């Protein structure tokens, strides 16, 4: 769809002065990499562009070029609402339903701006005027790279843009090990390195700046690991007390779920994290092969995402959520035993 309407988008950009770029609530590397990468591109073209994130994000992303210009909606709501009201174009990146932007949803629904969605999650809703959706793509950052290329502006990719986009592709592909990593993804990565992305430094900034508390929290999480060999499933749980004991900071549990999936013979991994202040249990699902955690999360835990990576939540207690999960699991015996 985006290919057929790229001239219309080019025309919209040509007449737009004020542009707002929005990631999803709880933005990760792909969300912040794509929004900041696009922000640099639009700013360099002379637009007044602003990234407004629904809420704060982990410290290991705050070195990204342009980070200091990001507005956090929940901290500057009035200012953010004014910018959204003034915007001629709103880009929504790395999500495909406005409910994913939390408290910003109302202001976005009231906006008269032209909406452009760029996203790689399944089952997009139809709020955007222009939708660039491809669930087979490795990341939204790879899609932003291709979007810039469709605008015939790939030569305008600066080291700052390359750094942001590389970061999102790297994090959303698990450092290029997930099945969504295609040969084309590697070609994009090669070009981003050629254009100034320092791959070794980016990896260090993301993965090698852990705090002592985070590593001790990981130790607790691994002590809580449970394995169901018959159903090739592993899960980890973390209570609010355990989070508090290790001085939990946003982003500290990033990647923990993958440790369960790294076990020999395991194809389905889950982490349950108690969020007492929200009265919910946050859940992350990962899988290998054809086991569809997007469908699993949608069917049972008000979530969704990709075939091999999804999220969900539960309003039950931590223990009751785990009990519910273990009762559901045998329903998938045929798929998990293959």
Buried (B, 14 or more C-beta within 10 A) or exposed (E): EBEEBBEEBEEBBEEBEBBBBBBBBBBBBBBBBBBBBBBBBBBBBEBBBBBBBBBBBBEBBBBBBBBEEBBBBBEEBEEBBEBBBBBBBBBBBBBBBBEBBBEBBEBBEEBEBBBBBBBBBBEBEEBBBBBBBBBEBBBBBBBBBBBBBBBEBEEBBBBBBBBBBBBBBBBBBBEBEBEBBBEEBBEBBEBBBEBBBBBEEBBEBBBEEEBEBBEEBBEBBEEBBEBBEEBBBBBBBBBBEBBEEBEBBBBBBBBBBBBBBEBEEBBBBBBBBBEEEEEBBBBBBBBBEEBBBBBBBBBBBBBBBBBBBBBBBBEBEBEEBBEBBBEEBEEBEEBBEE
